Amino acid sequence: MIEIYVDEFKRTSQILMEKMLSGEITAGSAYYRAVVPMLELLREVCPDHIEFAAWEAEYYHLDGNLRRAGELYRRVLELAPLEQPDDVTISRIRKFCPQLLTTPQECFPLKDVAAVHHPTLPLIGYHLFWEDDYDFPDDYEPCDHEEIWVEYDPQEEVVTSVLTFFHSSVIESQAAVLEAHANGGRPIIRIEWGKHGSLLKGWENLTIPLKEVSALEWLMETYKHVKTGGRVPDHPLKRYWPKGFEGTFEDFIDFSVPVDPLSYLERKPLMFKSQWVSAVLFTHGLLYNFHPKMEWPERFQRLSLRQSFANR
């Protein structure tokens, strides 16, 4: 019988994947509730596979069950204890900390910054928490979580790659690396008004992976969207926010106001070393809820690579 069950499960899973890719099933509460029991079973059968506990925690987190998410995040860190960054690691976190450029009209301040160094790779994740996202006053997440990753050569102490999580895609550019070299090792990130997409040097010529649109096209569409009030323009929690972006598209891409995350890290040194970023941020970093995102770029890059091979 087990062979029959396995075959039926394979076919069911294939249909589920097809429906998700077509948009008939979205990554929402019903999907999370369907996946969690499978992860719970796998976690029991494979207790040494930390990723099953981490993914289950993430789904509970996304579905708003914060107490259960917290229990599982703590379990993750019991299996893979949080490491204290040593002086060399802290020095590198500071040295390669990005600098930000917002627009003059940016309506949400930066609340917090956390930096997480990968436990085995020369890779640092910088996590920015803005006061909110202009499109999502109703998500019960009192912040907008954005991510920047900086990879470096530990021998030469120079930046080798700069990546950001831009609206569910990972983008990178060699121009950003060269700019970091010219800026003492600190990348410079341009911040999209109200929504805080993190743009790199040369963004005008970048194509967003999987979406297959240029960053310039994306920003032009976003500009039109937020100029008229964005998503849920009449939501009561938006009543003290700007009614929309006021100004031209040139104003929308006027990245000229510096914000320094390093000053946030100096004031509140949220610096960690772990592979399990969401667990760390949830249990050791923030006192408020946030949206769990891609912990490390490899999670997206694996998908992007498979897509590239599939399209050949």
C-alpha positions as CSV (number, residue, x, y, z in Angstrom):
1,M,0.0,0.0,0.0
2,I,2.8,2.4,0.8
3,E,3.8,2.5,-2.9
4,I,0.2,3.6,-3.8
5,Y,0.2,6.3,-1.2
6,V,3.6,7.6,-2.4
7,D,2.4,7.7,-6.0
8,E,-0.8,9.5,-5.1
9,F,1.1,12.0,-2.9
10,K,3.5,12.7,-5.9
11,R,0.5,13.4,-8.2
12,T,-1.2,15.5,-5.6
13,S,1.9,17.5,-5.0
14,Q,2.4,18.1,-8.7
15,I,-1.2,19.4,-9.0
16,L,-0.6,21.6,-6.0
17,M,2.6,23.1,-7.5
18,E,0.9,23.7,-10.8
19,K,-2.0,25.5,-9.2
20,M,0.4,27.7,-7.2
21,L,2.4,28.6,-10.2
22,S,-0.8,29.4,-12.1
23,G,-2.0,31.7,-9.3
24,E,-5.1,29.6,-8.5
25,I,-3.6,28.8,-5.1
26,T,-1.8,31.7,-3.4
27,A,0.8,31.6,-0.6
28,G,-1.8,32.5,2.0
29,S,-3.3,31.1,5.2
30,A,-5.0,28.0,3.6
31,Y,-1.7,27.0,2.0
32,Y,0.3,27.5,5.2
33,R,-2.3,25.3,7.1
34,A,-1.9,22.6,4.5
35,V,1.9,22.5,4.6
36,V,2.4,22.7,8.3
37,P,1.3,19.2,9.1
38,M,3.7,17.8,6.6
39,L,6.6,19.7,8.0
40,E,5.6,18.7,11.5
41,L,5.7,15.0,10.4
42,L,9.1,15.5,8.8
43,R,10.4,17.3,11.9
44,E,9.4,14.3,14.0
45,V,10.9,11.7,11.6
46,C,14.0,13.7,10.8
47,P,14.8,15.6,14.0
48,D,18.3,16.5,12.9
49,H,17.1,18.3,9.8
50,I,16.9,21.8,11.3
51,E,15.3,23.3,8.1
52,F,12.0,21.5,8.8
53,A,11.6,23.2,12.1
54,A,12.7,26.5,10.6
55,W,10.3,26.3,7.7
56,E,7.4,25.2,10.0
57,A,8.2,28.2,12.2
58,E,8.2,30.5,9.2
59,Y,4.8,29.3,8.0
60,Y,3.3,29.8,11.5
61,H,4.9,33.2,11.5
62,L,3.5,34.1,8.1
63,D,0.1,32.9,9.1
64,G,0.2,35.1,12.2
65,N,0.5,32.4,14.8
66,L,3.3,34.1,16.6
67,R,3.3,32.1,19.8
68,R,3.7,28.8,17.9
69,A,6.3,30.4,15.6
70,G,8.2,31.5,18.7
71,E,8.2,28.0,20.1
72,L,9.6,26.6,16.9
73,Y,12.1,29.3,16.4
74,R,13.5,28.6,19.9
75,R,13.6,24.9,18.9
76,V,15.7,25.8,15.9
77,L,18.2,27.6,18.1
78,E,18.4,24.7,20.5
79,L,19.4,22.5,17.6
80,A,21.8,25.2,16.2
81,P,22.8,27.5,19.0
82,L,23.4,31.1,18.3
83,E,27.1,32.0,18.0
84,Q,28.4,35.2,19.5
85,P,30.3,37.1,16.8
86,D,34.0,37.6,17.7
87,D,35.8,40.9,17.4
88,V,37.0,40.2,13.8
89,T,33.4,39.4,12.8
90,I,32.1,42.6,14.4
91,S,34.8,44.6,12.7
92,R,33.8,43.2,9.3
93,I,30.1,43.8,10.0
94,R,31.0,47.5,10.6
95,K,33.5,47.8,7.8
96,F,31.1,46.5,5.1
97,C,27.9,48.1,6.5
98,P,25.9,49.6,3.6
99,Q,25.1,53.3,3.4
100,L,21.6,54.2,2.3
101,L,20.3,57.0,0.0
102,T,16.6,57.8,0.3
103,T,14.5,60.3,-1.5
104,P,13.8,63.7,0.0
105,Q,10.1,62.9,0.4
106,E,10.6,59.5,2.1
107,C,7.7,59.2,4.6
108,F,8.8,56.4,6.8
109,P,11.9,56.5,9.0
110,L,14.3,53.6,9.5
111,K,13.4,52.0,12.9
112,D,16.1,49.3,13.4
113,V,19.0,47.6,11.8
114,A,20.2,44.0,12.5
115,A,23.3,42.3,11.0
116,V,23.7,38.6,10.8
117,H,26.9,37.0,9.7
118,H,26.7,33.6,8.1
119,P,28.3,30.9,10.3
120,T,30.5,29.3,7.5
121,L,30.6,31.8,4.6
122,P,32.1,35.3,4.3
123,L,28.6,36.7,3.9
124,I,26.7,39.3,6.0
125,G,23.0,40.0,5.9
126,Y,21.9,43.5,6.8
127,H,18.3,43.7,7.8
128,L,16.5,47.0,7.6
129,F,13.3,47.7,9.4
130,W,11.5,50.7,8.2
131,E,8.5,52.1,10.0
132,D,6.0,50.7,7.5
133,D,5.3,49.9,3.9
134,Y,3.0,52.4,2.1
135,D,1.0,49.5,0.5
136,F,0.5,47.5,3.6
137,P,-1.0,49.3,6.6
138,D,-3.2,46.3,7.3
139,D,-0.7,43.4,7.5
140,Y,-0.3,43.5,11.3
141,E,3.5,43.9,10.8
142,P,4.5,47.3,12.2
143,C,7.5,47.6,10.0
144,D,8.8,46.9,6.5
145,H,11.6,44.4,6.5
146,E,14.2,44.7,3.7
147,E,17.5,42.8,3.2
148,I,21.0,43.5,1.9
149,W,23.8,40.9,1.6
150,V,27.4,41.7,1.3
151,E,29.9,39.0,0.4
152,Y,33.6,39.6,1.0
153,D,37.1,38.1,0.5
154,P,38.3,37.3,4.1
155,Q,42.0,37.4,2.9
156,E,41.9,40.6,1.0
157,E,39.1,42.2,3.2
158,V,37.3,43.5,0.1
159,V,33.7,43.3,-1.0
160,T,33.1,40.6,-3.8
161,S,29.4,40.8,-4.2
162,V,26.4,43.0,-3.2
163,L,22.9,41.7,-3.3
164,T,19.5,42.8,-2.2
165,F,16.0,41.3,-1.9
166,F,14.0,43.5,-4.3
167,H,10.3,42.7,-4.3
168,S,10.8,38.9,-3.9
169,S,13.8,38.7,-6.2
170,V,17.5,38.8,-5.5
171,I,19.4,41.4,-7.6
172,E,23.1,42.1,-7.8
173,S,25.5,44.2,-9.8
174,Q,29.2,44.4,-10.4
175,A,28.8,48.2,-10.4
176,A,27.7,48.0,-6.8
177,V,30.9,46.1,-5.9
178,L,33.1,48.7,-7.6
179,E,31.2,51.5,-5.9
180,A,31.8,49.8,-2.5
181,H,35.5,49.6,-3.3
182,A,35.6,53.3,-4.0
183,N,33.6,54.0,-0.8
184,G,35.9,52.3,1.7
185,G,34.2,48.9,1.5
186,R,30.7,50.2,2.2
187,P,28.1,49.6,-0.5
188,I,25.6,52.3,-1.3
189,I,22.0,51.3,-1.6
190,R,19.2,53.5,-3.1
191,I,15.9,53.2,-1.3
192,E,12.5,53.2,-3.1
193,W,10.0,55.8,-1.7
194,G,7.5,54.3,0.7
195,K,8.1,50.7,-0.2
196,H,11.9,50.6,0.4
197,G,13.0,48.3,-2.4
198,S,16.8,48.3,-2.2
199,L,18.4,49.3,-5.4
200,L,22.0,48.9,-6.5
201,K,24.4,51.0,-8.5
202,G,23.5,50.5,-12.1
203,W,19.9,49.7,-11.3
204,E,18.7,51.5,-14.4
205,N,20.1,48.7,-16.5
206,L,19.2,45.7,-14.3
207,T,16.7,43.1,-15.2
208,I,14.8,41.6,-12.2
209,P,15.2,37.8,-12.2
210,L,12.1,35.7,-12.7
211,K,10.0,38.8,-13.3
212,E,11.9,39.5,-16.5
213,V,11.2,43.3,-16.4
214,S,13.8,46.0,-15.9
215,A,14.2,47.8,-12.6
216,L,13.4,51.0,-14.5
217,E,10.1,49.6,-15.8
218,W,9.3,48.4,-12.3
219,L,9.9,51.7,-10.7
220,M,7.9,53.6,-13.3
221,E,4.9,51.3,-12.6
222,T,5.4,51.7,-8.9
223,Y,5.6,55.5,-9.3
224,K,2.2,55.5,-11.0
225,H,0.8,53.2,-8.4
226,V,1.9,55.1,-5.3
227,K,1.1,58.5,-6.9
228,T,-2.6,57.6,-6.8
229,G,-2.5,56.3,-3.2
230,G,-1.2,52.8,-3.7
231,R,-3.0,49.8,-2.3
232,V,-6.0,50.4,0.0
233,P,-5.7,54.2,-0.4
234,D,-8.7,54.8,1.9
235,H,-7.6,52.5,4.8
236,P,-8.1,54.3,8.1
237,L,-4.5,53.5,9.2
238,K,-3.3,55.5,6.2
239,R,-5.1,58.7,7.2
240,Y,-2.0,60.4,8.5
241,W,0.2,59.1,5.7
242,P,0.8,61.0,2.4
243,K,-2.2,60.7,0.1
244,G,0.3,59.6,-2.6
245,F,3.7,60.5,-3.9
246,E,3.8,64.1,-4.9
247,G,6.2,65.0,-7.6
248,T,7.6,63.8,-10.9
249,F,9.3,60.5,-11.7
250,E,12.6,62.3,-11.5
251,D,11.7,63.2,-7.9
252,F,10.8,59.6,-7.3
253,I,14.3,58.4,-8.2
254,D,16.1,61.3,-6.6
255,F,18.2,59.2,-4.2
256,S,20.0,62.0,-2.4
257,V,19.3,61.8,1.3
258,P,21.9,59.8,3.3
259,V,20.9,57.4,6.1
260,D,23.6,55.5,7.9
261,P,22.7,52.0,9.3
262,L,26.0,51.9,11.0
263,S,24.9,54.5,13.5
264,Y,21.9,52.3,14.3
265,L,24.2,49.3,14.9
266,E,26.5,51.4,17.1
267,R,23.5,52.6,19.2
268,K,21.8,49.2,19.4
269,P,24.3,46.5,18.4
270,L,22.0,43.9,17.0
271,M,24.9,41.8,15.5
272,F,24.6,38.0,15.4
273,K,26.2,34.9,13.8
274,S,23.8,32.2,12.6
275,Q,22.3,30.5,9.6
276,W,18.8,30.8,11.0
277,V,18.1,34.5,10.6
278,S,14.4,34.6,11.2
279,A,14.8,32.6,14.4
280,V,17.5,35.0,15.6
281,L,15.5,38.1,14.8
282,F,12.4,36.8,16.4
283,T,13.9,35.6,19.6
284,H,16.9,37.9,20.1
285,G,16.4,40.9,17.9
286,L,13.1,42.7,17.8
287,L,10.3,43.5,20.2
288,Y,7.7,43.7,17.4
289,N,6.4,41.5,14.6
290,F,8.1,41.5,11.2
291,H,7.7,39.7,7.9
292,P,10.1,36.8,7.6
293,K,12.0,36.9,4.3
294,M,14.7,35.1,2.4
295,E,17.3,34.5,5.1
296,W,20.2,34.0,2.6
297,P,20.4,34.7,-1.2
298,E,21.2,31.0,-2.0
299,R,17.5,30.1,-1.3
300,F,16.4,32.3,-4.2
301,Q,19.5,31.5,-6.3
302,R,18.8,27.8,-6.3
303,L,15.3,28.5,-7.7
304,S,16.6,31.0,-10.3
305,L,19.3,28.4,-11.4
306,R,16.6,25.7,-11.8
307,Q,14.4,28.1,-13.8
308,S,17.3,29.0,-16.1
309,F,18.0,25.3,-16.8
310,A,14.3,24.6,-17.4
311,N,14.1,27.4,-20.0
312,R,17.0,26.1,-22.0
